[in-house]
Amino acid sequence: MFADTIFRGGPIVTMNPAAMQVEALAVRAGRVVAGGPLKEISALRGPDTEEFDLAGRTLMPGFVEAHGHPLLSALCWGDPVVDIRAVHTPTYEAAIEKIRRRVVKAKPDEFLWFLGLDPQLHQGACEPSKAELDGLSPSIPLVVQTSNIHALYLNTAALKRLGITRDTPVVPGGHVHPDENGEPWRFEERSREFIIESFYAICGERRAIDGLRDWLWKFSKAGYTTSSEMGLTPMTSVFYRKAIEEEEMPIRVFAYQRAVPDCAMTIPFEGGNDRFAMLGVKMWGDGSVLLGNVWVTRPYLNNEMTLTRMGLPPDNTGRMNYSQAELRRIIRAYAELGHQMSVHTHGDRTIDAVLDVYEEVLAELPDAKRPFRLEHCGTMRDDQIDRAVRLDVACSFFLPYLYYWGEALRDSLLGPEAAARFVPSGTAIRKGMRASLHCDPPMTWPHALLCLHLATTRRSRAGSVIGPNERIDIDAALRAVTIDAAYQLRMEDRIGSLEAGKYADLVMLDRNPRSVDPENILNLKVLGTFVEGKPVWSLDAAAAPTGAAMA
């Protein structure tokens, strides 16, 4: 049978180690038929075959975000949320002034939300006290959310609107910090959920669906053809269902339900397919390194940033969100039900605790859905990497931490040695782990090229090289955003490389990342994507199908 489309005219990177780069690729019915020399692939040309002339551009498997949040990104960002990140408002004073200006315009029944408080990047930052928030607005509900997404600060009016008092129970996996009067003030981890979902309900379903569509296109325009959605809830799953009913998504999405204490499956999706499906369950073992609520062996540094801006106690070592017994009960219950497990783990002591449970559960349930996953893995040690490799536990590393907050990690939070080892993807890959690299939107935007840049250079936005020993070569980095990311999503037999029988999910770049200086990877351009061989979008009209077969 003849091919529907033949791609040729530029380097085609397959991510198949048997033939990493080929001259031409044949596609039929949305799947790869063959890749190889142009002369061989031309034999698959028929009277109706279209030829796609790459005109020197590079084609490769579409990027895969193994740890993403398209819907959460849509809910977090966009009107009516006010963006107070340091990139726009570099000082804490400017951020507070932005809040003050919005309060002046508020209607009496509004609920105001401000996202982006950054103790590391806002000059002069400190924690906003309850008194300060009440001073900004005694009657309009205000919520200020940190840039790392993990914490919220509420004024008295917001607490009253939501019916939260000092007697409101703290949910398992959550933390509530009182103000100087013993009233609730700062909410972390699962304690945020009721507050966040109440706000999303106020914003309305239409905003969520339209925002989801916009963010799926952000992923697509960044070269992704697949993402995960980590931590769906019953409420947010409805937005996916309705968005899918309205139109086909520009990327594939594979979702993980947020774990609940009673270990129930709460998402009403049945079945699923290769465009959208539920894969497993996600837990948050600890919090954010930038918030100080991750469980570490070596304490945080003691300085103005940690003690004043972040409000941490001296010699802080953080904590885990669950007891060891709770962790084991929840992971085992979900694994026994047949769900792949994923746990957010930044602190090395949290990683120890989760690996202990993983080892027990995998021994008890040899047919459990693998690979079990660890997410982010900021302060992971070498011995933990060895243990994870032995257990076939896969890590998804969050490298953009280094790009935006690398100097803060090195100089103020953890110290030079720990920063050099932060998110040790290079060590993990060299030890044989099938690791992935992610951007963790909504914290940073989808940007596979940034992951490649950081994996190969470890160079921050400010120009510092943080941890040169963790650098890897471009082929290893490419695997971590294609085939090994697909492996973590249990999809490597269908996506992630250009091999016969797999979906023709493709990204087109202006140049070959395997041929450019790593320092120039960020200068590459994403020119278009294809899902199942069909163009989703194209930036470059010069590279387009030519219609009938060429002579």
PANU-566043 format. One record per residue: x, y, z of N, C-alpha, C in turn; residue in one letter. Coordinates in steps of 0.02 Angstrom, whole numbers, plus 32768, in hexadecimal, padded with zeros to 4 digits. Example, Ala and Ser with C-alpha at 12.3 -4.5 7.8 and 13.67 -1.06 7.14 Angstrom:
82947EE4818682677F1F818682947F5B8186A;82827F90816282AC7FCB816582858002818AS;
! end
This chain:
802A7FC48000800080008000802C803E8000M;801280737FE1803880B07FDA802F80DD8019F;805E810B8021805B813A8058802A81728049A;800B818D807D7FE281C98076800F8206806ED;80468208809480748241809480BB8227809AT;80E8824780748130823B807C8150827D808EI;8173827D80C6819982B880DC81E182AE80C5F;81FD82E280A7824382DE8091825D83258086R;829E832B807A82BA836D806C82DB838E80A7G;82E4836980DE83068383811A8314834B814AG;833E8357817B834D832281AC830F830C81D2P;830582CB81D982CE82AF81FF82EC82878238I;82E382A0827582FE828082B182C9825182CCV;82D8821182CD82A581DF82DE82A181CE8328T;82D881D8834E82E081C1839382DF81758397M;82E78154835F82F1810B835D833D80FF835AN;835A80E2838F83A380DB839083BF80B38356P;83968089833683AE806282FD83B8808D82C0A;839680C782BD839D80F5828483868139829DA;83B2815D82C0839F819B82E2838B81D282B1M;83A581D08273839682058244838E81E681FEQ;835981F981DD834A81DD819A833A82158169V;83378203812A832B823480F582E1823E80E7E;82B8820B80F48272821080E1824881E68110A;820881F8811581D981D78142819781CE811DL;817C8191811E813C818280FE810781798134A;80CC819681288094819381578056817C8132V;8031814E81527FF1813881367FBF812F816FR;7F83814A81667F4D814481977F63815A81DCA;7F8B818F81DE7F9E81AE821D7FD9818E8240G;7FF581598222802D81368243806A81328214R;80A3812C823480E18126820E80E280E281EBV;80F280E381AB80FB80A58185814480918186V;816F80C2817781B780B4817581DD80F58172A;821C80F28188824A812A8181828C810F8167G;82AD8135813D82EC811D81228305814880EAG;8331812C80C0834B81528086831281668058P;8317819F803982E381B8800C82D481877FD5L;830781677FBA82FD81387F8382CF80FF7F98K;82D880E57FD482AE80AE7FEC826780C67FFBE;826180FE801C821F8117802E81F7812C7FF1I;821A81417FBC81F781557F7E81D1811C7F5FS;81E380DE7F7081BF80A57F55817880A17F71A;816B80C57FA6812880C77FC480FD80FF7FA7L;811781227F7680F281597F5780BE813E7F26R;808081567F2E804A81427F00802C817E7EDEG;7FF981747EB67FDD81AC7E907FBD81E27EBCP;7FA881CF7EF97F8782007F267FB382157F60D;7FF181FE7F60801E820F7F97803182597F95T;802A827A7FCE804282BE7FD3808A82BD7FECE;80B282EB7FD380F682F17FEB80FE83338011E;811E832D8049812983688073817383788070F;818283B0804F81C783C6804881DB83EE8085D;820983D480AC821F83F680E98249843380DAL;82638438809D828A8472808882C3848180B9A;82E3844B80CF831C845380FD830A84558146G;82C98458815582B48458819B82BD841281B9R;82B6840E81FB82BF83CE821E827C83B48238T;82728374822F823683538247824B8321827DL;8224831D82B1823282EC82E781F182DC830CM;81F282AA833981B5829C835F819E82D98386P;815E82E383898143831A83B18159831483F9G;8164834D8419817A834D845F81438331848CF;8158831184C2812A82F284F2813883108537V;8106832F8555810B834A859980EF831785C9E;811C82F185E9810582BC861580E682D68655A;80F68314866780D9833386A380C083788691H;8081837B867E806483BB866B802183C6868CG;8007840386857FC6841686A17FA484478672H;7F90843386357F6F846486097F3184848628P;7F07845B86487ECA847686657ED984A086A3L;7F04848886CE7F1684AF87097F3484F286F4L;7F5C84F286BF7F78853186A67F4185608690S;7F0F8545866D7ED8856E86567EB1858B8690A;7EA8856486C57E83857B86FF7EAA85AE8728L;7EEC85A4872B7F1685D187547F1E86158734C;7F25861686F17F37865586CF7EFD867086A6W;7F0086AF86967ECC86CE866E7E9886F08698G;7E788722867B7E45874A869D7E11871C86BED;7DFE872886FD7E0A876487267E4787608753P;7E71872C874D7EAD872887767EDD87618762V;7EF9878287947F2887B987887F6F879E8791V;7F9887A8875E7FDD878F875B800A87C08780D;802887AB87B9805587D687DE809C87BA87DFI;80AD879087AE80F1877287AD812687A887A8R;8162879687C0819A87C587C281B087DA877CA;81A387B2874A81B687C587068192880486F0V;81568811870C8130884D86FC813688828733H;8137886A8771813A889887AB8176888387D5T;81B1889F87C881EE888487E681F5888C8831P;81CE88B8885081D488C28899819488AD88BCT;819C889B88FB8161888A8924813388C7892AY;8150890189318129893E893780FE894988F9E;811B893B88BE80F58943888080BD8910887CA;80CA88D38894809588A08893805B88B588C1A;806B88CE88FC803688E589298010891F890BI;8033894C88EA8011898588CA7FE3896E8893E;7FF78939886E7FCC891E883A7F8C89018858K;7F9388E088927F5988C688B57F2C890088CBI;7F4A893488E57F24896E88FE7EFC898E88C5R;7F1B8995888B7EF889B488527EBC898A883CR;7EC58948883E7E8D891D88297E54891F885CR;7E658923889C7E31892788D07E07896588C6V;7E25899C88B47E0089DB88AA7DCA89D38874V;7DD889A988417DA9899F880A7D7589698819K;7D7D8946884F7D54890B885C7D0B891D8869A;7CDF88F188517C9888F588627C8D88D488A6K;7C5888E688C87C4D88CC890C7C4A88808910P;7C33885E88DB7C2B881588DE7C6587EF88BFD;7C9B881188AC7CD387EF888C7CFD87C888BEE;7D20879688A37D50876E88C97D92877588A3F;7DC4879488C17E0187A6889C7E39877488AAL;7E5D876388757E92873088797ED1874C8858W;7F098747887C7F49876288647F7D872A8866F;7F9C871D882D7FCA86E48827801086FC8814L;804286E48839808786F2882580B4870C885DG;809D870D889B80C8872388D2810686F888D3L;8141871788D2817F86F288C981B4870A88FCD;81BD86E6893381ED86FB8965823586FE894BP;824386D68917828786D588FC8293870E88CAQ;8262872088A3826D874F886C825087958879L;821F879B88A4820587DE88B48236880188E4H;8251883888CF827E885E88FA825788778937Q;8275886F89728254888689AF8219885C89C4G;8216881E89AD81DB87F489BB81D787E18A04A;819987D68A1A818C87B98A5C814887978A57C;813687728A8A80F487548A8980C087898A98E;808A878D8A70805687BE8A7F802F87A98ABCP;803087D18AEF800C87C08B2D7FC187C78B23S;7F9B87A88B507F5287AF8B4D7F3F87F98B54K;7F62881C8B817F5388638B8B7F61888B8B4BA;7F96887A8B287FA5889D8AE97F6F88908AB5E;7F5A88528AAF7F2688418A7F7EE388618A91L;7ED388628AD27E9588838AE77E9988CE8ADCD;7ED688E98AE27EDE89308AD57ED489418A8CG;7EE689128A5F7EDA891C8A187E90891B8A08L;7E6C88EF8A2B7E2488EB8A207E0288CA8A5CS;7DDF88EF8A857DBB88D28ABD7D7B88AE8AA9P;7D6288BC8A6C7D2088A18A597D2288768A1AS;7D52888089ED7D56885989AF7D83881D89BCI;7D6C87E089AD7D9687A589B77DD587A8898CP;7E0F879C89AC7E4F879C89887E73875A8995L;7E8F873E89607EBC870489667EFC87158940V;7F35870C89607F76871589417F9886D1893EV;7FA986BC89017FC7867A88F68011868188E3Q;803B865588FD8081865788EC808E864088A5T;80C68655888880D78644884380E185F9883BS;80F385D6887180FC858D886C80BA85678873N;8082858B887C803E8571887C802C854E88BEI;805B853F88EA805085138922803385358960H;802C8577896180138598899E7FE585D2898EA;7FB585DE89BA7F86861589B37F85863D89F5L;7F7D867F89EF7F7286AB8A297F2E86CB8A21Y;7F0486C98A557EC086E28A527EB6871B8A83L;7E8D874C8A6E7E79877F8A9E7E3987678AC3N;7E24878E8AF37DEA877B8B1C7DAB87758AF3T;7DA387A38AC27D6687A18A987D6387618A6FA;7D9C87488A577D9D870A8A317D8B86CE8A5DA;7DA686CD8A997D9486988AC77D4986988AD6L;7D2D86D38AE07CE686D98AEF7CBC86C28AB4K;7CCF86D78A777CAA86C38A3B7CA986778A33R;7CE086568A457CE6860E8A3B7CD085E68A79L;7CBF86098AAE7CA985E78AEB7CE085C18B0FG;7D1D85D88B097D5685B88B297D6485DA8B6DI;7D6985B18BA27D7885CB8BE47DB285A38C02T;7DC685B58C3E7DFC85908C607DE685498C71R;7DA5853B8C6F7D8C84F88C7E7D8384CD8C40D;7D8F84E98C057D8984C18BC87DBE848B8BC7T;7DAC844C8BBD7DDE84168BBF7E12841E8B88P;7E50840B8B977E85840B8B657E8483C78B42V;7E8083C78AFF7E7B83898ADA7EBE83658ADBV;7EBF83228AD87EFE82FE8AD47F2783148A98P;7F67831F8AA27F9183378A6C7F9283828A65G;7F6F83A58A937F6D83EE8A917F8A840D8ACFG;7F98844D8ACB7FB484728B047F9484B78B06H;7F8084CD8B427F6485108B4B7F8C85328B82V;7FA6856E8B747FCD85948BA47FA285CC8BBFH;7FA085D48C027F78860B8C1F7F9F864D8C1FP;7F7986838C237F9886C48C2D7FA786CF8C77D;7FBB870B8C897FCE87188CCE7F9387128CFFE;7F5687128CE37F1A870B8D0E7EFE86C48D0DN;7F2186978CEE7F0A86528CEB7ED786448CB6G;7ECB86748C897E9B866B8C527EBE86518C14E;7E9C862A8BEA7EBB86108BAE7ED586498B82P;7F0E863D8B627F2D86738B3B7F5086588AFCW;7F7F86288B057FA3860C8ACC7F8F85C28AC3R;7F7E85B18A857F66856E8A757F97854D8A43F;7FAC85108A537FDC84ED8A297FC184A98A15E;7FDA849289DB7FCD844F89C27F81844089BFE;7F6A840789D77F2383F589CC7EF3842489EER;7F0A844B8A1E7EDD847C8A3E7EC884B38A0ES;7EEA84B889D67ED884EB89A37E9B84D6897AR;7E8E849589767E61847C89427E1B849A8946E;7DFD849C89827DBA84B889897DB985018974F;7DED852689877DF1856D89777DF78577892CI;7E248551890D7E30855888C57DF28544889DI;7DD4850C88AE7D9B84F588867D5E85228892E;7D59854088CC7D22857188D77D2B85AD88A9S;7D6A85C388A17D7785FB88737D6985E8882BF;7D7D85AB88177D70859587D27D25859287C5Y;7CFE857D87F77CB5857A87EF7C9985C087E4A;7CB585F188097C9F863688017CAF864E87BAI;7CE9863B879F7CFE8651875D7CD386338725C;7CB785F887317C8985DB87007CA985A886D2G;7C7E857D86B97C938546868E7CAE855D864BE;7C908591862E7CA685A785EC7CEE85BF85EDR;7D0185E386227D4685F986277D7685BE8628R;7D648589864D7D8F854F86537D98852C8610A;7D61852285EC7D6484FF85AC7D8B85278578I;7D7C856885737DA0859285437DEA85978556D;7DF9859D85967E3E85A185AC7E648561859FG;7E43852785A97E6284E885997E7584E48550L;7E4784F885257E5584F884DD7E93852384CER;7E95855E84EB7ECE858B84DF7F10856B84F5D;7F0F854A852F7F4D852D85487F6284EF8522W;7F3384C9850A7F45849084DE7F6884A984A0L;7F5284E384877F748500844D7FB8851C8460W;7FC08535849D8003854B84B28034851084B0K;801D84D784C88048849B84C48058848A847CF;8025848B84528030847A840C806184AA83EBS;805984EB83F78085851C83D880CD851683F3K;80D684F7842C811984EA8447813684A9842DA;811284878401812C844A83E28116840A8403G;80EA840E843480D283D18455809883B3842DY;80998371842B805F834C840F803E83228445T;805D831E8480804082F984B88051831C84F9T;8022831E8528802F8335856C80098308859CS;801C830C85DA7FF482EE860F7FCB83258630S;7F9A831186587F77833F86857F7B831F86CAE;7FA6833A86F47FB6831C87347F888338876AM;7F5D830D87857F35832287BE7EEE833987AEG;7ECC831787807E86832787727E5A831987AFL;7E27834287B77DF6833887EC7DB2832E87CBT;7D80831887F17D3E831087D27D25835087B0P;7D30838987D17D1983C887B37D3E83D88773M;7D8083D487747DA683E9873A7DA083B78700T;7D928378870F7D8A834786D97D4E835886ADS;7D1C837986CA7CE2838E86A27CF783BE866BV;7D2783EA867A7D3D841A86477D5E83F6860CF;7D8583C2861A7DA2839C85E37D6C837A85BAY;7D3D835A85DD7D09833685B87CE483658588R;7CD283A085A07CAB83CD85767CD683EC853FK;7D1683F9854D7D42841385197D4B83E084E1A;7D5283A084F37D5A836B84C17D1B83638498I;7CE2836C84B87CA2836684937C9B839E845FE;7CB883D9846D7CB0841284407CDE840E8403E;7D1C83F7840C7D4A83F383D37D8583C783E3E;7DA683AF83B07DE0838483BA7E1A83AC83D5E;7E3E839084057E7683B384237EB283B183F4M;7EDD83E583F57F1783E683C97F5183BB83E1P;7F4C83A0841E7F7F837284387F5C8339845BI;7F81830484687F6882CD84927F7182E184DBR;7F4482C985067F4A82D6854D7F3C82958573V;7F69828685A27F60824B85CD7F6182638615F;7F2D8251863A7F208271867A7F2B824286B5A;7F3D826186ED7F44823F872D7F158260875FY;7EEB8238877E7EBD825287B17EE4826687EFQ;7ECD829B88107EE982AE88517ED3827A8885R;7F03826088AB7EF3822E88DE7EC7824D8914A;7E9A8226892E7E6F823B89667E79820A899FV;7E6E822089DD7E7D81F68A187E5A81B28A18P;7E1C81AF89FD7DF9816E89FE7E0A814289C3D;7E3A815A89997E55813289617E1F8120892EC;7DEF814C89257DB9814088F47DCE815A88B0A;7DB3813C887B7DBA815788387D7E8185882DM;7D8C81C688277D5781F888287D4A821787E4T;7D72820687B17D6A8225876F7D3A81FC8746I;7D068219872B7CD181F387097CE081E286C0P;7D1F81E386AA7D3081CF86667D3181838661F;7D158168862D7D17812086217D40811285E3E;7D6580DC85E57D8A80C885A97DC380F7859AG;7DB98124856A7DEF814E85527E0B81338511G;7E36815984F27E55814584B37E9A816484AFN;7EB8816184747EFC817A846C7EFF81C68465D;7EC681E884697EC78232846A7EBC824E84B0R;7E96822A84D87E8C823E851F7E7C81FF8547F;7E9F81F6857E7E9181BC85AA7EAB81CB85EFA;7E8F81A786207EA781A986657EDB8172866DM;7F15818486897F4B815486917F55813C86D8L;7F4D816A87087F5E8157874B7F4B818B877EG;7F73818E87B47F6381B887EE7FA181DF8802V;7F96821E88147FCD824B88287FC3825F8871K;7FFA825C88977FFC827688DC803082AD88E1M;802782D889128059830B8922807B82F78963W;80B682DA895E80D982C3899A80F282FD89C5G;8109833289A4811C836F89C8810B83AA899CD;812B83E489A88115842089868149843D8956G;8159847D8960818684A1893381C684B48956S;81FE84AA8935823F84C1894F823D850C895BV;82188530893282158579893881E9858F8971L;81C38562898D8198857289C781B785598A08L;81E5852A8A038205850F8A3E81E184D58A5EG;81AD84BA8A3D818684838A5A819584418A37N;81D584358A2881EB83F48A11821883D68A48V;821983948A4D823A83728A84828183608A70W;82B283828A8D82F783798A79832383658AB4V;835B83458AA5838B83318AD883B5836D8AEET;83D283908ABD83FC83CA8ACB83CF84078ACFR;83D1842C8B0683A384648B0F83AF849D8ADEP;837B84C48AD5838185028AAE83B585308ACFY;83D1855C8AA783FE858F8AC283D585C08AECL;83F685E08B1B83D686138B4483EC86588B2CN;83BE867E8B1083CE86C08AF6838E86E88AEEN;839487248AD4835B87508ACC832587328AA0E;8339870E8A6B830786F28A3E82DF86BB8A60M;8301868E8A8282DD86568AA082B886698ADFT;82D686928B0982B886A18B4A828486D88B47L;8290870A8B1B826287448B188233873F8ADCT;824E87398AA1822387378A6581F586FA8A65R;821186BF8A7881EB86818A7681CB86708AB8M;81E186908AEE81C486838B3081D4863E8B4BG;820F86228B3A822185DF8B51824285E38B96L;823C85AE8BBD826185AB8BFC82AC859F8BEFP;82D785B08C1D831E85A28C13832B85588C08P;835C85498BDD837085048BCF833484D98BB8D;830B84F68B8E82CF84D58B7682E084968B4DN;82BE84608B5C82C484238B348281840D8B16T;824E84378B1D820E84298AFD81E983EE8B1AG;81BE83D08AF0819483998B07817683758ACBR;8159833C8AD8813383178AA580E883258AB1M;80C1831F8A7D8079832C8A84805382F38AA5N;806F82B78AA5804D827C8AC0807B82598AF1Y;805E82348B1E808682068B47809A81CB8B1BS;80CD81A68B3280E2816B8B0C80AA81398B05Q;808281318B39804B81018B37801681178B05A;800681588B047FD581718AD37FEE81688A8CE;802E81778A83804C81708A41804681288A28L;805780F98A53805480B48A3E800C809D8A31R;7FDE80B08A5C7F99809C8A547F7C80B38A11R;7F8980F38A007F6D811089C37F8E80F28985I;7FD080EF89847FF380D589497FE0808C893DI;7FDF806489727FCF801D89687F888014894FR;7F5A803A896C7F13803289587F098042890FA;7F25807988F87F1C808B88B17F41805B8883Y;7F7D804688967FA28016886D7F7C7FD48867A;7F5E7FBF889E7F397F80889D7EFC7F858870E;7EE17FC288687EA87FCD883B7EBE7FD087F2L;7F007FCF87E77F1A7FCC87A27F2D800F8785G;7F41803F87B07F52808187977F9C808F879FH;7FB980AD876C7FFE80C38770800480FB87A4Q;803A80F987CB8041812A88018076815F87EFM;8067819C8803809481D587F9809281FF8839S;80CE820F885480D08236889281008270888AV;80E782AC8899810F82E9889A814082E488D5H;818182E688C581B482DE88F881EE830D88E9T;81F9834089128232836C89098269835F893DH;82568356897C8287834C89B182A3830589B1G;82E382FE89C2830182BB89C182E3828E89F6D;82CD82A98A2E82AD827E8A61826882678A49R;824582918A248206827B8A068213824589D2T;8247824D89AB8258821A8979826881D8899AI;828D81D989D2829A819B89F88258817A8A0DD;822B81A38A2881EC81888A4181C381688A09A;81C0818A89CF8199816F899781BA8131897AV;81FC81328973821E80F68959821580BA8988L;821480C789CA8206809089F881C3807089E9D;8190809B89DF814D808189D1814B8060898DV;81698080895B816A806289178189801C8919Y;81C18015893C81E27FD4893D81B57F9F895DE;81947FB0899481667F8289B4812C7F6F8986E;810D7FA1896880D17F96894080E27F6F8900V;81197F8088E0812C7F5D88A3813D7F1488B1L;81597F0788ED81667EC188FF81267E9B890DA;80F57EBD892C80B57E9D893B80897E9688FDE;80907EC588CF80647EC6889380907EC58855L;80AC7E8D884380DA7E8B880980BA7E9E87C7P;80787E9C87C380557EAE8785803D7EF78785D;80537F1E87B780407F6487B980567F88877AA;80307FBB8767803F7FDF8728807E80098731K;80B17FF8870C80F1801A870F80F8804886D3R;8125807A86D781508087870F812C80B28744P;813780A38783812580D487B68152811187ACF;8138814C87BD815B818987AB816981B587E8R;81A081DA87E581B08211881381B3825187EBL;819382868806818E82C587E081BA82FB87FFE;81E0831D87D4820A835787E3824E834487FFH;82518324883A828E8305885282C88336885BC;82B98370887B82EB83A58880832A839188A5G;8324837288E0835F83658909836E831A890CT;836082F788D7836C82AE88D583B6829F88D9M;83C8826D8901840D8258890B8421822088DAR;8461821588D2847881E088A58460819B88BBD;8461818D88FD844B814B8913840181428905D;83DB817889068393817288F78388816588ACQ;83B28183888383AE8176883B83BD812C882EI;83F18112884E840280CA884683C7809F885BD;83A880B08892836F808988AA8334808D887AR;832780C9886182EF80D2883182FC80A987F2A;833980AA87D983498083879C833E803987AAV;8354802187E3834B7FDA87F483027FC887F7R;82D87FF5880F82907FE8881582697FF687D6L;828B801087A2826A802787658238805F8775D;824C808C87A2822680C887B1824281008786V;821781258764822D815987358222819E8753A;825181CB8747824C820F875F823F82408726C;821382708733820882A78705822682E58727S;8258830387088280833987268268837D870EF;826483AC873E824C83F087308289841F872BF;82A9842186F182E5844986E882DA849586E6L;82A184AF86CE829984F886CD82A0851B8710P;829D84F6874782AF8511878882F285368784Y;83228515876383668531875E836785708734L;833E85738701834085AC86D3832985EC86F6Y;82F385E7871D82D58623873B82ED862E8783Y;82F885F887A9830785FF87F0834B85E18803W;837585D487D283B485B287DF83E185D7880FG;83E8861888068413863F883283F886428879E;83B58645887F8397864588C283A4860288E5A;839D85CB88C083AC858988DC83F4858588F4L;8421859F88CB8469859A88DA847E85C88913R;84678606891184828639893E845B8641897FD;8419862F897F83F0863F89B983C9860589D6S;83B885D389AE838D859E89C783B3856089DEL;83D9854289B083F7850089BE8442850189BFL;8461853389A084AA8537899E84C6851C895CG;8505852C894D8523851A890C852484D088FDP;853684A7892E853C845F892284F884408911E;84C58451893884838436892B8466845088EAA;8473848F88DA845A84AB889C847A84898860A;84BA8479886584DD8457882E84C084128821A;84A283F48855848583B1884E843983B58846R;841C83F1884483D383F8884383B983DB8802F;837F83BA88068361839487CE8398836F87A7V;83B2833987C383ED831787A683DC82E9876CP;83C18306873883AC82DE86FE83E782BE86DBS;842082E186D9845A82C586B78472828586D8G;84788287871A848D824B873F845B82138735T;841B8222873983E781EE873283EB81CE86EDA;83F381F586B983F581DA8675843481B1866BI;846D81C8868484AB81A2867D84A8816086A3R;8481815D86D88479812086FF844580F186E1K;8428810486A983FA80D7868683B180E48690G;839E811B86B18357812A86BA83398147867AM;82FC8133866B82D68150863382B1818E864ER;82D681C4865682BC820186748299822B8640A;826D82578659824E828A862E825D82CF864AS;82548301861F825E83478632821D836C8627L;820A8397865681CA83BA864F81D084028665H;819C842986548199847086658167847F869DC;813D844E86AE810D845586E580E2849486DFD;80C784A386A3809784D986A2805D84C886D0P;804384F786F78044854086EF807F8564870FP;80AE8541872D80E58564874E81148584871BM;8124856086E68147857D86AC81228566866ET;812A858A86388104857C85FB8120853E85D7W;80F7851B85AF811084E18588814884F78558P;818284D7855D81BC84EF853781F084B68534H;81E6848785078213844E8502825A846484F1A;8260849984C982A384B184B782C984CA84F5L;82A484E7852582C484FC856382DD84BF858AL;82B68489858B82CD844C85AC830D8432858BC;831084338548834B841C8525838784498534L;837B848A853683B084BA854683CC84AC858BH;83A184A385BC83B88499860183D98455860AL;83BF842285E983DD83E085EF842483DE85D4A;84318404859F84728402857E84A284378597T;8489846D85B684B584A485CB84B184B38616T;847984A68636846B84BA867C847585068686R;8467852C8652847285758655843085988665R;843185C2869983F685E786AF83E986238682S;83AF8641868C839E867E866783D086B68674R;83EC86B886B1841E86EB86C2846486DA86AAA;846C869E868C84AC868B866F84D7865D8698G;84C2864B86D484EA861E86FE84E485D686E6S;851B85B286E7851A856A86DC851885498720V;84E08528872F84D4850D877284D584C1876EI;850C84A387828513845B878185298440873DG;856484548725857B843D86E3858183F186DEP;858C83CF8716859383868714855183638705N;851A8388870884D8836B86F884C5837486AFE;84F08391868784E0839A864084E18357861BR;84B8835285E884B5831685BD84B9832B8574I;84C482FA854984C7830A85018481831284E5D;847D832D84A9843C833F848D84118301847FI;842E82C9846B8405828F845D83E38275849CD;8407827684D583E88261851483B182928528A;83BD82D3851D838A8305852D834C82FC8501A;835782EE84C1831E82E4849482F582A784A8L;8316827284BE82F0823784D582C3824A850FR;82DB8277853A82B582898577827882B48568A;827282CF852C823582F5851A820F82D284E1V;8222829584D181FE826E849E81F1822784B7T;821C81F884A4820C81B284AF820C819F84F9I;823A81BB8522823A81A88568820181C9858ED;81EC8204857881B082238595817381F98582A;817181DF8544813A81B3853081398173855AA;8174815985698179811E85948159812B85D8Y;8165816585F581498174863680FD81788633Q;80E2818A85F98099818C85F0807E814A85D6L;80A8811785D6809380D485BE807A80D68576R;809A8101854E8084810A850880BE80FF84D7M;80F680E384EC813080DF84C0812480B18484E;80F38086848780E4805B844E80BC80808419D;80A680BE8428807B80E383F98096812883E7R;80BD8147841180D781898403811F818E841CI;814081C7840E818281D4842A81BC81C783FCG;81B2819F83C881E68194839581C381868353S;81E9818D831D81CD818482DA81E1813F82C2L;81B8810E82D581C480C982C3818480AC82A6E;818B8079827D8152805B825A811C8047828DA;80DE805B827E80A5804A82A78093807F82DAG;80C180AD82EA80B280E1831B808E811C82F9K;806B814283228049817E8308807D81AF82EDY;806A81CF82B68094820182978087824582B8A;809B824982F780978288831D80DB82AA8316D;80DB82E682F98119830482E2811E834D82F6L;815B836582FE816883AC8305819D83BE82D1V;819483F982B381C48412828281E9844E829FM;822C844B829B8257848082B5827E849F827CL;829584DD828682B984FF825082FF84E18246D;831C84C3827C835D84A48277835F8464829FR;8393843D8296839A83FD82B783BA840782FCN;839783F8833283B48402837583F283D78380P;83FA83A2835A843583778361847383978342R;846A83CC831B84A283EA82F784B5842F8310S;848E844D833C849D8491835284C4848F8394V;84E884C583A1850A84CD83E184D484CE8418D;84DD84A7844E84AB84A88483849984ED849CP;84C9851B849A84BC855F84B1848A85848483E;847D85678449844F85878419840C85648413N;83FF8532843E83C1850C8439838485398442I;838A856A846E835185978479834185C2843DL;836E85C5840D836285EC83D0833E85C4839AN;8335858383A6830F855B837682C785738374L;82A68567833C8260857B83348235853D8325K;81FD853A834781CA85078339819F85218300V;819C84FB82C9817A8512828D813684F28281L;812784BC82A580E6849C829B80E4845882BCG;80A7843D82C3809E83FA82DD806C83D382B3T;8070839182B9804383638298802D832F82CCF;7FEF831D82CB7FD682E682F47FB782B382C5V;7FCF827682C97FB98240829C7FC282558253E;7FFB82768246800D828982027FE982C581E6G;7FB982E0820B7F92831881F27FAD83598212K;7FB6838D81E87FD083CC82047F9F83EB8236P;7FB883FC82707F91841F82A27F98846A8298V;7FD58480828C7FE284C7827C802784CB825CW;8033850182378073850C8218808385558217S;80C18566822A80D885AB822A80F885BD81E7L;810E858981C38137859381888114857A814AD;80FC85A7812180D8859380E58105857380B2A;8148857D80B8817785608088817A8514808EA;816A84FB80CA816C84B380D48123849B80D8A;810A848180A280C4846E809F80BB8436806EA;8084840F8074807883DA8044807383F57FFDP;808C83CF7FCD808C83E57F87805283C87F5FT;802783A17F7F7FEF83847F5B800183407F3FG;7FF883367EFF800382F57EE0804E82E37EE4A;805C82A37ED780A0828B7EDB80CC82AF7EA9A;810B82B97EBD813B82DA7E91815E82A57E66M;817282B97E2C8194828B7DFE81D9827B7E18A;
! end
